[in-house]
Amino acid sequence: MKNSTQIEPTNGYPGSFLESIHRDPSCKWCKHPEQPLYSAGFCRHCYRINRDVSKLESQIQERKRHKQSLSSYVLFRLKTARKMVYLAKAEGANYGNIHKKNVAGSNLELQFSQVSKALIRKDLYDGNTANVFDWSFSPDQKRLIYYLLSRVIRHRERSARRSIAMALASRERGRE
């Protein structure tokens, strides 16, 4: 027996929903559709990163102009801030314009894998579910699921962005 409060899904809803959230302009770097633009075409998160890079570059230029030595700490902070820019732009490349993205079952499997690792520290999606997603969901439904998962993953990535950038900058520093 069908639950009386259950509604039949509307075929066009996922596509129209995704179109509606992408109507307004989004951040230049992260392309997050739900983050309001703060200044200069950036969301607050990306604006802070941009401001940090600008401040550090100005400090370094000022020290160079006065022929002062540059501390490795300031150079490391600049490298970290630039990695944060890279990560924000990568977020935009991955999740921007989801409403136009061709989402395959393997994309969904990867997103579920990331959520699974974050929650239980185990990958429950190891290559066997991509076809299930492809065979079970329409392209618009796959885009909607991808968008919903992206909200969780984006939040997690944003909160860890500085530490990830520091790790990347440290790795590069070790190779120099």
Backbone as CSV, one residue per row, in Angstrom:
resi,resn,N_x,N_y,N_z,CA_x,CA_y,CA_z,C_x,C_y,C_z
1,MET,0.846,-1.178,0.000,0.000,0.000,0.000,0.887,1.236,0.000
2,LYS,0.507,2.188,-0.807,1.286,3.404,-0.968,0.973,4.390,0.152
3,ASN,2.002,5.010,0.660,1.854,6.023,1.698,1.107,7.216,1.104
4,SER,0.102,7.712,1.783,-0.727,8.796,1.238,0.021,10.120,1.146
5,THR,1.105,10.278,1.903,1.864,11.534,1.842,2.954,11.498,0.784
6,GLN,3.196,10.328,0.203,4.232,10.198,-0.813,3.756,10.812,-2.122
7,ILE,4.640,11.563,-2.753,4.310,12.232,-4.008,5.075,11.558,-5.133
8,GLU,4.441,11.401,-6.261,5.121,10.860,-7.425,6.162,11.874,-7.896
9,PRO,7.358,11.416,-8.232,8.373,12.364,-8.695,7.978,13.000,-10.017
10,THR,8.296,14.267,-10.133,8.057,14.988,-11.374,9.282,14.826,-12.240
11,ASN,9.104,14.340,-13.441,10.239,14.046,-14.308,11.149,15.241,-14.554
12,GLY,10.599,16.417,-14.737,11.426,17.572,-15.058,11.979,18.313,-13.863
13,TYR,11.598,17.901,-12.658,12.001,18.669,-11.486,13.507,18.736,-11.262
14,PRO,14.238,17.625,-11.301,15.680,17.724,-11.033,16.379,18.734,-11.948
15,GLY,16.069,18.692,-13.228,16.700,19.622,-14.171,16.319,21.066,-13.907
16,SER,15.037,21.316,-13.651,14.612,22.700,-13.410,15.158,23.217,-12.079
17,PHE,15.266,22.354,-11.077,15.855,22.754,-9.795,17.314,23.168,-9.981
18,LEU,18.072,22.341,-10.676,19.494,22.650,-10.887,19.667,23.913,-11.728
19,GLU,18.828,24.094,-12.720,18.888,25.330,-13.523,18.619,26.546,-12.640
20,SER,17.642,26.425,-11.737,17.266,27.574,-10.915,18.385,27.988,-9.957
21,ILE,19.122,27.034,-9.403,20.184,27.426,-8.473,21.418,27.945,-9.196
22,HIS,21.511,27.718,-10.494,22.660,28.216,-11.256,22.332,29.465,-12.067
23,ARG,21.150,30.038,-11.874,20.780,31.267,-12.599,21.613,32.464,-12.172
24,ASP,21.790,32.598,-10.877,22.529,33.740,-10.346,24.025,33.524,-10.525
25,PRO,24.773,34.616,-10.602,26.232,34.469,-10.732,26.819,33.785,-9.499
26,SER,27.884,33.055,-9.718,28.553,32.378,-8.607,30.006,32.840,-8.539
27,CYS,30.670,32.437,-7.502,32.055,32.830,-7.228,32.958,32.503,-8.421
28,LYS,33.899,33.393,-8.689,34.840,33.207,-9.798,35.653,31.930,-9.672
29,TRP,36.015,31.568,-8.453,36.893,30.421,-8.275,36.138,29.149,-7.945
30,CYS,35.406,29.131,-6.846,34.795,27.877,-6.389,33.463,27.575,-7.081
31,LYS,32.846,28.574,-7.671,31.578,28.420,-8.415,30.449,27.848,-7.559
32,HIS,30.505,28.101,-6.255,29.479,27.561,-5.353,28.174,28.325,-5.582
33,PRO,27.090,27.622,-5.954,25.835,28.308,-6.274,25.095,28.851,-5.051
34,GLU,25.435,28.359,-3.867,24.703,28.768,-2.667,25.440,29.807,-1.838
35,GLN,26.677,30.103,-2.183,27.429,31.097,-1.431,27.199,32.467,-2.066
36,PRO,26.723,33.423,-1.289,26.501,34.756,-1.864,27.827,35.405,-2.239
37,LEU,27.767,36.203,-3.298,28.975,36.915,-3.713,29.248,38.019,-2.715
38,TYR,30.483,38.125,-2.309,30.880,39.075,-1.282,31.489,40.316,-1.923
39,SER,32.579,40.158,-2.620,33.256,41.293,-3.224,34.099,40.809,-4.392
40,ALA,34.200,41.636,-5.412,35.043,41.358,-6.579,34.713,40.023,-7.249
41,GLY,33.470,39.585,-7.155,33.060,38.336,-7.796,33.424,37.084,-7.023
42,PHE,33.797,37.244,-5.759,34.171,36.105,-4.924,33.156,35.896,-3.810
43,CYS,33.021,34.636,-3.381,32.304,34.368,-2.140,33.241,34.800,-1.002
44,ARG,32.744,34.843,0.197,33.566,35.289,1.325,34.805,34.407,1.509
45,HIS,34.644,33.111,1.366,35.751,32.167,1.536,36.880,32.461,0.534
46,CYS,36.530,32.564,-0.734,37.537,32.803,-1.772,38.085,34.226,-1.697
47,TYR,37.256,35.167,-1.279,37.730,36.543,-1.124,38.842,36.599,-0.074
48,ARG,38.663,35.881,1.040,39.685,35.847,2.083,40.990,35.251,1.556
49,ILE,40.872,34.206,0.765,42.068,33.587,0.185,42.762,34.590,-0.744
50,ASN,41.980,35.238,-1.604,42.541,36.218,-2.537,43.222,37.356,-1.776
51,ARG,42.594,37.808,-0.715,43.156,38.888,0.103,44.464,38.440,0.758
52,ASP,44.508,37.211,1.248,45.733,36.684,1.864,46.882,36.649,0.859
53,VAL,46.607,36.169,-0.349,47.646,36.119,-1.381,48.142,37.528,-1.689
54,SER,47.228,38.465,-1.862,47.614,39.848,-2.170,48.462,40.460,-1.060
55,LYS,48.058,40.257,0.189,48.819,40.805,1.325,50.222,40.223,1.377
56,LEU,50.317,38.918,1.231,51.625,38.272,1.302,52.523,38.693,0.140
57,GLU,51.948,38.793,-1.054,52.745,39.249,-2.200,53.222,40.682,-1.991
58,SER,52.379,41.524,-1.423,52.774,42.911,-1.133,53.887,42.956,-0.099
59,GLN,53.765,42.160,0.947,54.819,42.111,1.970,56.151,41.692,1.366
60,ILE,56.114,40.698,0.515,57.342,40.198,-0.103,57.938,41.252,-1.030
61,GLN,57.083,41.905,-1.828,57.581,42.966,-2.716,58.204,44.106,-1.914
62,GLU,57.577,44.466,-0.822,58.088,45.535,0.037,59.449,45.164,0.620
63,ARG,59.575,43.937,1.078,60.857,43.485,1.631,61.933,43.458,0.547
64,LYS,61.564,43.009,-0.644,62.535,42.984,-1.739,62.969,44.393,-2.118
65,ARG,62.031,45.320,-2.135,62.335,46.695,-2.500,63.311,47.322,-1.499
66,HIS,63.165,46.958,-0.240,64.054,47.492,0.803,65.264,46.584,1.041
67,LYS,65.421,45.608,0.155,66.541,44.666,0.230,66.640,43.969,1.593
68,GLN,65.474,43.608,2.125,65.415,42.875,3.385,65.308,41.385,3.074
69,SER,65.770,40.594,3.984,65.701,39.146,3.768,64.249,38.665,3.906
70,LEU,63.985,37.579,3.220,62.648,36.987,3.262,62.698,35.753,4.156
71,SER,61.807,35.719,5.114,61.780,34.543,5.990,61.119,33.384,5.249
72,SER,61.591,32.191,5.570,61.005,31.007,4.932,59.539,30.849,5.350
73,TYR,59.210,31.364,6.531,57.827,31.286,7.011,56.880,32.081,6.107
74,VAL,57.276,33.300,5.738,56.428,34.130,4.869,56.308,33.488,3.491
75,LEU,57.408,32.957,2.976,57.371,32.283,1.672,56.479,31.045,1.726
76,PHE,56.549,30.320,2.838,55.701,29.135,3.004,54.231,29.543,3.088
77,ARG,53.929,30.621,3.797,52.543,31.102,3.883,52.024,31.487,2.503
78,LEU,52.856,32.133,1.682,52.438,32.500,0.330,52.196,31.256,-0.511
79,LYS,53.085,30.296,-0.416,52.914,29.052,-1.180,51.623,28.350,-0.748
80,THR,51.353,28.349,0.551,50.127,27.741,1.076,48.896,28.478,0.540
81,ALA,48.941,29.806,0.565,47.801,30.595,0.075,47.570,30.337,-1.413
82,ARG,48.639,30.213,-2.169,48.494,29.917,-3.611,47.922,28.517,-3.834
83,LYS,48.277,27.576,-2.983,47.685,26.233,-3.067,46.194,26.293,-2.737
84,MET,45.829,27.169,-1.817,44.410,27.332,-1.491,43.648,27.881,-2.696
85,VAL,44.273,28.791,-3.450,43.659,29.294,-4.686,43.459,28.136,-5.650
86,TYR,44.498,27.329,-5.806,44.431,26.173,-6.698,43.286,25.237,-6.283
87,LEU,43.170,24.968,-4.988,42.120,24.071,-4.494,40.723,24.661,-4.685
88,ALA,40.582,25.964,-4.490,39.282,26.612,-4.700,38.881,26.531,-6.173
89,LYS,39.850,26.758,-7.062,39.560,26.665,-8.504,39.256,25.226,-8.909
90,ALA,39.933,24.273,-8.279,39.650,22.859,-8.556,38.235,22.505,-8.112
91,GLU,37.808,23.067,-6.978,36.430,22.867,-6.524,35.463,23.386,-7.578
92,GLY,35.736,24.566,-8.112,34.887,25.138,-9.151,34.849,24.272,-10.404
93,ALA,36.010,23.712,-10.771,36.059,22.837,-11.948,35.262,21.557,-11.722
94,ASN,35.328,21.033,-10.498,34.605,19.786,-10.193,33.106,19.988,-10.052
95,TYR,32.708,21.077,-9.403,31.310,21.215,-9.019,30.586,22.389,-9.650
96,GLY,31.288,23.241,-10.363,30.626,24.359,-11.020,29.800,23.863,-12.202
97,ASN,28.728,24.523,-12.464,27.860,24.189,-13.604,27.400,22.735,-13.611
98,ILE,27.029,22.242,-12.452,26.545,20.858,-12.362,25.330,20.661,-13.262
99,HIS,24.543,21.719,-13.426,23.326,21.597,-14.229,23.620,21.269,-15.695
100,LYS,24.867,21.472,-16.136,25.245,21.169,-17.519,26.184,19.967,-17.606
101,LYS,26.644,19.499,-16.477,27.657,18.449,-16.429,27.076,17.099,-16.841
102,ASN,27.865,16.349,-17.572,27.482,14.981,-17.904,27.965,14.096,-16.757
103,VAL,27.064,13.734,-15.866,27.423,12.949,-14.691,27.238,11.473,-15.004
104,ALA,28.323,10.745,-14.931,28.288,9.300,-15.167,28.169,8.575,-13.832
105,GLY,27.824,7.308,-13.896,27.744,6.505,-12.688,29.057,6.489,-11.932
106,SER,30.181,6.519,-12.663,31.491,6.521,-12.003,31.713,7.806,-11.213
107,ASN,31.144,8.942,-11.676,31.236,10.193,-10.914,30.483,10.064,-9.592
108,LEU,29.304,9.478,-9.652,28.520,9.278,-8.423,29.226,8.306,-7.488
109,GLU,29.776,7.262,-8.058,30.484,6.292,-7.234,31.650,6.967,-6.498
110,LEU,32.374,7.828,-7.174,33.483,8.546,-6.542,32.984,9.441,-5.419
111,GLN,31.861,10.142,-5.641,31.311,11.013,-4.603,30.856,10.207,-3.393
112,PHE,30.158,9.119,-3.626,29.738,8.265,-2.514,30.952,7.676,-1.788
113,SER,31.982,7.355,-2.538,33.212,6.840,-1.953,33.833,7.871,-1.008
114,GLN,33.882,9.126,-1.435,34.443,10.182,-0.592,33.623,10.371,0.685
115,VAL,32.310,10.360,0.537,31.450,10.516,1.720,31.633,9.321,2.653
116,SER,31.702,8.138,2.097,31.890,6.924,2.888,33.214,6.974,3.661
117,LYS,34.282,7.370,2.991,35.586,7.465,3.665,35.560,8.516,4.768
118,ALA,34.869,9.623,4.515,34.811,10.696,5.513,34.006,10.274,6.743
119,LEU,32.932,9.535,6.524,32.064,9.171,7.644,32.527,7.958,8.427
120,ILE,32.931,6.916,7.723,33.274,5.671,8.427,34.706,5.215,8.161
121,ARG,35.462,6.039,7.453,36.863,5.742,7.156,37.038,4.429,6.388
122,LYS,36.045,4.118,5.572,36.106,2.915,4.754,35.410,3.201,3.432
123,ASP,36.000,2.725,2.357,35.412,2.915,1.033,34.444,1.772,0.746
124,LEU,33.157,2.086,0.778,32.141,1.067,0.504,31.797,0.972,-0.987
125,TYR,32.363,1.878,-1.767,32.053,1.942,-3.204,33.337,1.714,-3.969
126,ASP,33.608,0.469,-4.295,34.909,0.098,-4.836,34.881,-0.327,-6.302
127,GLY,34.021,0.277,-7.089,34.018,-0.024,-8.513,32.876,-0.879,-9.001
128,ASN,32.029,-1.323,-8.121,30.945,-2.204,-8.540,29.594,-1.509,-8.658
129,THR,29.516,-0.231,-8.314,28.211,0.425,-8.289,27.994,1.442,-9.409
130,ALA,29.003,1.732,-10.191,28.854,2.735,-11.251,27.738,2.349,-12.217
131,ASN,27.703,1.104,-12.615,26.655,0.660,-13.540,25.275,0.731,-12.906
132,VAL,25.195,0.446,-11.619,23.905,0.533,-10.928,23.366,1.958,-11.034
133,PHE,24.231,2.947,-10.819,23.808,4.344,-10.935,23.387,4.666,-12.367
134,ASP,24.179,4.216,-13.333,23.856,4.503,-14.739,22.536,3.871,-15.162
135,TRP,22.280,2.664,-14.709,21.071,1.944,-15.118,19.834,2.360,-14.330
136,SER,20.027,2.971,-13.176,18.896,3.287,-12.298,18.393,4.719,-12.382
137,PHE,19.238,5.647,-12.814,18.869,7.061,-12.751,19.010,7.738,-14.105
138,SER,18.108,8.687,-14.336,18.182,9.495,-15.564,19.349,10.477,-15.430
139,PRO,19.787,11.101,-16.525,20.870,12.082,-16.437,20.567,13.213,-15.440
140,ASP,19.329,13.740,-15.445,18.981,14.811,-14.502,19.004,14.315,-13.052
141,GLN,18.542,13.091,-12.830,18.565,12.540,-11.479,20.006,12.346,-10.996
142,LYS,20.879,11.890,-11.904,22.293,11.726,-11.532,22.921,13.082,-11.205
143,ARG,22.577,14.111,-11.975,23.101,15.454,-11.685,22.614,15.940,-10.321
144,LEU,21.345,15.685,-10.010,20.796,16.111,-8.717,21.485,15.381,-7.560
145,ILE,21.679,14.090,-7.674,22.369,13.334,-6.635,23.801,13.849,-6.488
146,TYR,24.463,14.100,-7.604,25.833,14.632,-7.591,25.866,15.977,-6.869
147,TYR,24.889,16.819,-7.158,24.812,18.128,-6.501,24.627,17.968,-4.992
148,LEU,23.711,17.098,-4.581,23.445,16.912,-3.152,24.681,16.374,-2.424
149,LEU,25.378,15.451,-3.040,26.612,14.945,-2.441,27.695,16.021,-2.427
150,SER,27.715,16.850,-3.460,28.734,17.905,-3.529,28.600,18.885,-2.376
151,ARG,27.391,19.095,-1.898,27.203,20.012,-0.772,27.956,19.515,0.461
152,VAL,27.906,18.225,0.704,28.607,17.641,1.845,30.117,17.699,1.615
153,ILE,30.542,17.270,0.448,31.974,17.206,0.149,32.590,18.599,0.117
154,ARG,31.887,19.560,-0.467,32.401,20.932,-0.515,32.599,21.497,0.882
155,HIS,31.632,21.263,1.744,31.748,21.774,3.111,32.981,21.179,3.789
156,ARG,33.156,19.901,3.621,34.319,19.226,4.225,35.619,19.756,3.633
157,GLU,35.677,19.901,2.310,36.895,20.392,1.661,37.211,21.824,2.077
158,ARG,36.192,22.657,2.193,36.420,24.046,2.592,36.977,24.128,4.007
159,SER,36.451,23.310,4.898,36.923,23.377,6.280,38.347,22.842,6.411
160,ALA,38.784,22.002,5.487,40.130,21.431,5.546,41.079,22.056,4.520
161,ARG,40.622,23.076,3.810,41.413,23.615,2.693,42.794,24.091,3.130
162,ARG,42.882,24.825,4.226,44.187,25.344,4.648,45.146,24.198,4.999
163,SER,44.672,23.202,5.731,45.573,22.109,6.103,45.985,21.287,4.878
164,ILE,45.084,21.107,3.932,45.435,20.399,2.698,46.474,21.206,1.923
165,ALA,46.259,22.514,1.831,47.199,23.381,1.114,48.565,23.379,1.792
166,MET,48.577,23.389,3.118,49.854,23.347,3.841,50.587,22.038,3.564
167,ALA,49.856,20.946,3.518,50.474,19.656,3.229,51.056,19.643,1.821
168,LEU,50.314,20.188,0.856,50.815,20.250,-0.521,52.046,21.139,-0.620
169,ALA,52.011,22.285,0.057,53.149,23.207,0.039,54.361,22.575,0.719
170,SER,54.150,21.846,1.794,55.252,21.159,2.488,55.874,20.110,1.610
171,ARG,55.041,19.373,0.892,55.539,18.336,-0.011,56.435,18.939,-1.076
172,GLU,55.989,20.068,-1.639,56.787,20.743,-2.659,58.078,21.279,-2.064
173,ARG,57.979,21.773,-0.852,59.153,22.327,-0.178,60.202,21.238,0.029
174,GLY,59.767,20.044,0.286,60.684,18.918,0.473,61.394,18.519,-0.804
175,ARG,60.779,18.789,-1.944,61.375,18.439,-3.238,62.364,19.488,-3.729
176,GLU,62.296,20.673,-3.147,63.168,21.770,-3.629,64.584,21.621,-3.164
